[in-house]
Amino acid sequence: MAKQKRTGGQVPKPAEEGSTLKDLLGEGTLDKLKNMSRTMKEEEEKKRVAALEQQRAEQKEREKNKSFSELLDESHLDWKKFK
């Protein structure tokens, strides 16, 4: 029982060499997809900026509400030297 050789799983070439997705889709459809992609990227950027602004506002609020002992604990100075 000899093993049979497998022929490579070659992908058949498309009937038309020039047929791409751009060619198959109409110009109007392609423009709609590009506009949708651009809009989604802009919305994502706006969300990212809004999230950063929210984080900054929350950090500022936390900083404003800290007690003296919390501020003293976070200080990098060695206050024992100044006694």
DRENTORKOL-3810 file (N, C-alpha, C; in nm, 4 decimals):
REM DRENTORKOL-3810
@n.u->0.0831; n.v->-0.1176; n.w->0.0000; ca.u->0.0000; ca.v->0.0000; ca.w->0.0000; c.u->0.0878; c.v->0.1243; c.w->0.0000
@n.u->0.1084; n.v->0.1745; n.w->-0.1136; ca.u->0.1882; ca.v->0.2960; ca.w->-0.1282; c.u->0.1009; c.v->0.4181; c.w->-0.1034
@n.u->0.1636; n.v->0.5195; n.w->-0.0462; ca.u->0.0883; ca.v->0.6418; ca.w->-0.0210; c.u->0.0675; c.v->0.7167; c.w->-0.1517
@n.u->-0.0500; n.v->0.7729; n.w->-0.1614; ca.u->-0.0791; ca.v->0.8494; ca.w->-0.2820; c.u->-0.0338; c.v->0.9936; c.w->-0.2622
@n.u->0.0215; n.v->1.0475; n.w->-0.3657; ca.u->0.0650; ca.v->1.1864; ca.w->-0.3586; c.u->-0.0550; c.v->1.2773; c.w->-0.3794
@n.u->-0.0612; n.v->1.3777; n.w->-0.2977; ca.u->-0.1695; ca.v->1.4748; ca.w->-0.3122; c.u->-0.1239; c.v->1.5851; c.w->-0.4061
@n.u->-0.2139; n.v->1.6252; n.w->-0.4874; ca.u->-0.1818; ca.v->1.7403; ca.w->-0.5716; c.u->-0.2087; c.v->1.8649; c.w->-0.4895
@n.u->-0.1289; n.v->1.9654; n.w->-0.5080; ca.u->-0.1412; ca.v->2.0885; ca.w->-0.4299; c.u->-0.2783; c.v->2.1511; c.w->-0.4470
@n.u->-0.3282; n.v->2.2075; n.w->-0.3415; ca.u->-0.4576; ca.v->2.2740; ca.w->-0.3455; c.u->-0.4434; c.v->2.4110; c.w->-0.4094
@n.u->-0.4243; n.v->2.4117; n.w->-0.5395; ca.u->-0.4039; ca.v->2.5375; ca.w->-0.6089; c.u->-0.5359; c.v->2.6112; c.w->-0.6219
@n.u->-0.5283; n.v->2.7393; n.w->-0.5997; ca.u->-0.6466; ca.v->2.8231; ca.w->-0.6101; c.u->-0.6685; c.v->2.8561; c.w->-0.7573
@n.u->-0.7882; n.v->2.8298; n.w->-0.8081; ca.u->-0.8124; ca.v->2.8626; ca.w->-0.9485; c.u->-0.8120; c.v->3.0140; c.w->-0.9687
@n.u->-0.7557; n.v->3.0563; n.w->-1.0791; ca.u->-0.7477; ca.v->3.1989; ca.w->-1.1084; c.u->-0.8857; c.v->3.2495; c.w->-1.1490
@n.u->-0.9165; n.v->3.3735; n.w->-1.1132; ca.u->-1.0462; ca.v->3.4272; ca.w->-1.1535; c.u->-1.0554; c.v->3.4374; c.w->-1.3053
@n.u->-1.1769; n.v->3.4364; n.w->-1.3551; ca.u->-1.1986; ca.v->3.4400; ca.w->-1.4992; c.u->-1.1435; c.v->3.5694; c.w->-1.5585
@n.u->-1.1629; n.v->3.6786; n.w->-1.4876; ca.u->-1.1118; ca.v->3.8064; ca.w->-1.5359; c.u->-0.9997; c.v->3.8520; c.w->-1.4438
@n.u->-0.8873; n.v->3.8847; n.w->-1.4991; ca.u->-0.7749; ca.v->3.9287; ca.w->-1.4182; c.u->-0.8017; c.v->4.0667; c.w->-1.3581
@n.u->-0.8756; n.v->4.1515; n.w->-1.4271; ca.u->-0.8971; ca.v->4.2881; ca.w->-1.3825; c.u->-1.0150; c.v->4.3041; c.w->-1.2892
@n.u->-1.0825; n.v->4.1967; n.w->-1.2529; ca.u->-1.2007; ca.v->4.2116; ca.w->-1.1683; c.u->-1.1585; c.v->4.2213; c.w->-1.0219
@n.u->-1.1736; n.v->4.3389; n.w->-0.9670; ca.u->-1.1440; ca.v->4.3619; ca.w->-0.8265; c.u->-1.2732; c.v->4.4022; c.w->-0.7589
@n.u->-1.2666; n.v->4.4164; n.w->-0.6306; ca.u->-1.3845; ca.v->4.4572; ca.w->-0.5556; c.u->-1.4300; c.v->4.5956; c.w->-0.6003
@n.u->-1.3338; n.v->4.6809; n.w->-0.6299; ca.u->-1.3666; ca.v->4.8155; ca.w->-0.6774; c.u->-1.4427; c.v->4.8094; c.w->-0.8092
@n.u->-1.4008; n.v->4.7185; n.w->-0.8969; ca.u->-1.4685; ca.v->4.7048; ca.w->-1.0252; c.u->-1.6067; c.v->4.6435; c.w->-1.0087
@n.u->-1.6188; n.v->4.5469; n.w->-0.9164; ca.u->-1.7464; ca.v->4.4796; ca.w->-0.8980; c.u->-1.8492; c.v->4.5715; c.w->-0.8326
@n.u->-1.8037; n.v->4.6558; n.w->-0.7403; ca.u->-1.8943; ca.v->4.7518; ca.w->-0.6781; c.u->-1.9069; c.v->4.8731; c.w->-0.7692
@n.u->-2.0183; n.v->4.9358; n.w->-0.7634; ca.u->-2.0360; ca.v->5.0573; ca.w->-0.8415; c.u->-1.9630; c.v->5.1735; c.w->-0.7768
@n.u->-1.9439; n.v->5.2795; n.w->-0.8518; ca.u->-1.8766; ca.v->5.3977; ca.w->-0.7982; c.u->-1.9556; c.v->5.4574; c.w->-0.6832
@n.u->-2.0874; n.v->5.4589; n.w->-0.6958; ca.u->-2.1718; ca.v->5.5143; ca.w->-0.5901; c.u->-2.1590; c.v->5.4355; c.w->-0.4618
@n.u->-2.1576; n.v->5.3041; n.w->-0.4735; ca.u->-2.1454; ca.v->5.2179; ca.w->-0.3559; c.u->-2.0089; c.v->5.2359; c.w->-0.2903
@n.u->-1.9065; n.v->5.2462; n.w->-0.3726; ca.u->-1.7716; ca.v->5.2656; ca.w->-0.3205; c.u->-1.7605; c.v->5.3994; c.w->-0.2476
@n.u->-1.8203; n.v->5.5041; n.w->-0.3038; ca.u->-1.8196; ca.v->5.6354; ca.w->-0.2379; c.u->-1.8941; c.v->5.6304; c.w->-0.1054
@n.u->-2.0069; n.v->5.5597; n.w->-0.1024; ca.u->-2.0835; ca.v->5.5477; ca.w->0.0217; c.u->-2.0006; c.v->5.4780; c.w->0.1297
@n.u->-1.9305; n.v->5.3725; n.w->0.0908; ca.u->-1.8474; ca.v->5.2996; ca.w->0.1869; c.u->-1.7326; c.v->5.3865; c.w->0.2393
@n.u->-1.6710; n.v->5.4638; n.w->0.1507; ca.u->-1.5626; ca.v->5.5517; ca.w->0.1932; c.u->-1.6141; c.v->5.6591; c.w->0.2877
@n.u->-1.7304; n.v->5.7165; n.w->0.2559; ca.u->-1.7891; ca.v->5.8184; ca.w->0.3429; c.u->-1.8252; c.v->5.7600; c.w->0.4787
@n.u->-1.8803; n.v->5.6393; n.w->0.4784; ca.u->-1.9172; ca.v->5.5732; ca.w->0.6031; c.u->-1.7923; c.v->5.5461; c.w->0.6872
@n.u->-1.6858; n.v->5.5028; n.w->0.6229; ca.u->-1.5608; ca.v->5.4765; ca.w->0.6933; c.u->-1.5054; c.v->5.6053; c.w->0.7534
@n.u->-1.5075; n.v->5.7125; n.w->0.6766; ca.u->-1.4576; ca.v->5.8412; ca.w->0.7247; c.u->-1.5409; c.v->5.8899; c.w->0.8428
@n.u->-1.6733; n.v->5.8753; n.w->0.8329; ca.u->-1.7627; ca.v->5.9175; ca.w->0.9401; c.u->-1.7373; c.v->5.8374; c.w->1.0670
@n.u->-1.7194; n.v->5.7077; n.w->1.0527; ca.u->-1.6944; ca.v->5.6228; ca.w->1.1692; c.u->-1.5623; c.v->5.6601; c.w->1.2361
@n.u->-1.4592; n.v->5.6913; n.w->1.1570; ca.u->-1.3305; ca.v->5.7310; ca.w->1.2134; c.u->-1.3431; c.v->5.8626; c.w->1.2888
@n.u->-1.4191; n.v->5.9574; n.w->1.2335; ca.u->-1.4389; ca.v->6.0860; ca.w->1.3001; c.u->-1.5138; c.v->6.0679; c.w->1.4319
@n.u->-1.6165; n.v->5.9835; n.w->1.4317; ca.u->-1.6923; ca.v->5.9584; ca.w->1.5540; c.u->-1.6046; c.v->5.8920; c.w->1.6599
@n.u->-1.5215; n.v->5.7994; n.w->1.6184; ca.u->-1.4315; ca.v->5.7310; ca.w->1.7117; c.u->-1.3324; c.v->5.8302; c.w->1.7722
@n.u->-1.2815; n.v->5.9213; n.w->1.6903; ca.u->-1.1886; ca.v->6.0231; ca.w->1.7398; c.u->-1.2581; c.v->6.1157; c.w->1.8394
@n.u->-1.3823; n.v->6.1534; n.w->1.8105; ca.u->-1.4585; ca.v->6.2385; ca.w->1.9022; c.u->-1.4815; c.v->6.1677; c.w->2.0353
@n.u->-1.5123; n.v->6.0394; n.w->2.0309; ca.u->-1.5329; ca.v->5.9619; ca.w->2.1536; c.u->-1.4046; c.v->5.9546; c.w->2.2351
@n.u->-1.2926; n.v->5.9366; n.w->2.1665; ca.u->-1.1634; ca.v->5.9270; ca.w->2.2346; c.u->-1.1296; c.v->6.0593; c.w->2.3034
@n.u->-1.1522; n.v->6.1697; n.w->2.2329; ca.u->-1.1238; ca.v->6.3016; ca.w->2.2898; c.u->-1.2159; c.v->6.3292; c.w->2.4079
@n.u->-1.3432; n.v->6.2934; n.w->2.3945; ca.u->-1.4385; ca.v->6.3150; ca.w->2.5038; c.u->-1.3995; c.v->6.2331; c.w->2.6269
@n.u->-1.3534; n.v->6.1109; n.w->2.6056; ca.u->-1.3117; ca.v->6.0266; ca.w->2.7180; c.u->-1.1896; c.v->6.0865; c.w->2.7880
@n.u->-1.0951; n.v->6.1396; n.w->2.7114; ca.u->-0.9776; ca.v->6.2025; ca.w->2.7715; c.u->-1.0169; c.v->6.3263; c.w->2.8518
@n.u->-1.1077; n.v->6.4056; n.w->2.7983; ca.u->-1.1535; ca.v->6.5244; ca.w->2.8704; c.u->-1.2257; c.v->6.4853; c.w->2.9991
@n.u->-1.3039; n.v->6.3787; n.w->2.9925; ca.u->-1.3749; ca.v->6.3304; ca.w->3.1112; c.u->-1.2757; c.v->6.2851; c.w->3.2179
@n.u->-1.1716; n.v->6.2145; n.w->3.1768; ca.u->-1.0701; ca.v->6.1685; ca.w->3.2714; c.u->-0.9979; c.v->6.2862; c.w->3.3360
@n.u->-0.9655; n.v->6.3877; n.w->3.2548; ca.u->-0.8988; ca.v->6.5059; ca.w->3.3098; c.u->-0.9881; c.v->6.5766; c.w->3.4106
@n.u->-1.1171; n.v->6.5885; n.w->3.3782; ca.u->-1.2104; ca.v->6.6551; ca.w->3.4692; c.u->-1.2233; c.v->6.5776; c.w->3.6001
@n.u->-1.2315; n.v->6.4452; n.w->3.5917; ca.u->-1.2410; ca.v->6.3628; ca.w->3.7122; c.u->-1.1142; c.v->6.3739; c.w->3.7964
@n.u->-0.9984; n.v->6.3757; n.w->3.7322; ca.u->-0.8715; ca.v->6.3888; ca.w->3.8041; c.u->-0.8644; c.v->6.5243; c.w->3.8739
@n.u->-0.9083; n.v->6.6286; n.w->3.8052; ca.u->-0.9075; ca.v->6.7623; ca.w->3.8639; c.u->-1.0015; c.v->6.7694; c.w->3.9841
@n.u->-1.1173; n.v->6.7056; n.w->3.9727; ca.u->-1.2141; ca.v->6.7046; ca.w->4.0826; c.u->-1.1587; c.v->6.6284; c.w->4.2033
@n.u->-1.0942; n.v->6.5140; n.w->4.1785; ca.u->-1.0334; ca.v->6.4375; ca.w->4.2880; c.u->-0.9232; c.v->6.5180; c.w->4.3553
@n.u->-0.8446; n.v->6.5868; n.w->4.2744; ca.u->-0.7354; ca.v->6.6682; ca.w->4.3269; c.u->-0.7902; c.v->6.7818; c.w->4.4137
@n.u->-0.9016; n.v->6.8378; n.w->4.3731; ca.u->-0.9622; ca.v->6.9493; ca.w->4.4457; c.u->-1.0205; c.v->6.9040; c.w->4.5795
@n.u->-1.0677; n.v->6.7810; n.w->4.5873; ca.u->-1.1349; ca.v->6.7321; ca.w->4.7072; c.u->-1.0427; c.v->6.6593; c.w->4.8053
@n.u->-0.9124; n.v->6.6616; n.w->4.7809; ca.u->-0.8198; ca.v->6.5909; ca.w->4.8698; c.u->-0.8033; c.v->6.6666; c.w->5.0008
@n.u->-0.7844; n.v->6.5899; n.w->5.1055; ca.u->-0.7607; ca.v->6.6495; ca.w->5.2369; c.u->-0.6125; c.v->6.6851; c.w->5.2499
@n.u->-0.5823; n.v->6.7585; n.w->5.3543; ca.u->-0.4437; ca.v->6.7988; ca.w->5.3769; c.u->-0.3535; c.v->6.6777; c.w->5.3989
@n.u->-0.4032; n.v->6.5780; n.w->5.4704; ca.u->-0.3198; ca.v->6.4596; ca.w->5.4968; c.u->-0.2909; c.v->6.3832; c.w->5.3675
@n.u->-0.3870; n.v->6.3762; n.w->5.2766; ca.u->-0.3630; ca.v->6.3091; ca.w->5.1485; c.u->-0.2599; c.v->6.3856; c.w->5.0664
@n.u->-0.2707; n.v->6.5171; n.w->5.0660; ca.u->-0.1724; ca.v->6.5976; ca.w->4.9935; c.u->-0.0336; c.v->6.5825; c.w->5.0543
@n.u->-0.0270; n.v->6.5771; n.w->5.1861; ca.u->0.1007; ca.v->6.5610; ca.w->5.2544; c.u->0.1616; c.v->6.4237; c.w->5.2255
@n.u->0.0771; n.v->6.3206; n.w->5.2208; ca.u->0.1258; ca.v->6.1853; ca.w->5.1907; c.u->0.1806; c.v->6.1751; c.w->5.0486
@n.u->0.1216; n.v->6.2480; n.w->4.9562; ca.u->0.1648; ca.v->6.2406; ca.w->4.8166; c.u->0.2851; c.v->6.3297; c.w->4.7878
@n.u->0.3194; n.v->6.4145; n.w->4.8804; ca.u->0.4316; ca.v->6.5054; ca.w->4.8610; c.u->0.5614; c.v->6.4257; c.w->4.8544
@n.u->0.6496; n.v->6.4655; n.w->4.7640; ca.u->0.7770; ca.v->6.3958; ca.w->4.7468; c.u->0.8862; c.v->6.4533; c.w->4.8367
@n.u->0.8565; n.v->6.5609; n.w->4.9041; ca.u->0.9557; ca.v->6.6213; ca.w->4.9920; c.u->0.9642; c.v->6.5443; c.w->5.1232
@n.u->1.0818; n.v->6.5429; n.w->5.1798; ca.u->1.1021; ca.v->6.4798; ca.w->5.3100; c.u->1.0834; c.v->6.5874; c.w->5.4162
@n.u->0.9666; n.v->6.5906; n.w->5.4752; ca.u->0.9313; ca.v->6.6974; ca.w->5.5683; c.u->1.0063; c.v->6.6858; c.w->5.7011
@n.u->1.0656; n.v->6.5720; n.w->5.7274; ca.u->1.1421; ca.v->6.5561; ca.w->5.8516; c.u->1.2675; c.v->6.6438; c.w->5.8507
@n.u->1.3169; n.v->6.6752; n.w->5.7328; ca.u->1.4354; ca.v->6.7597; ca.w->5.7219; c.u->1.4044; c.v->6.9042; c.w->5.7601
@n.u->1.2802; n.v->6.9445; n.w->5.7486; ca.u->1.2434; ca.v->7.0836; ca.w->5.7717; c.u->1.1941; c.v->7.1104; c.w->5.9130
@n.u->1.1950; n.v->7.0100; n.w->5.9991; ca.u->1.1494; ca.v->7.0289; ca.w->6.1376; c.u->1.2512; c.v->7.1035; c.w->6.2195
END
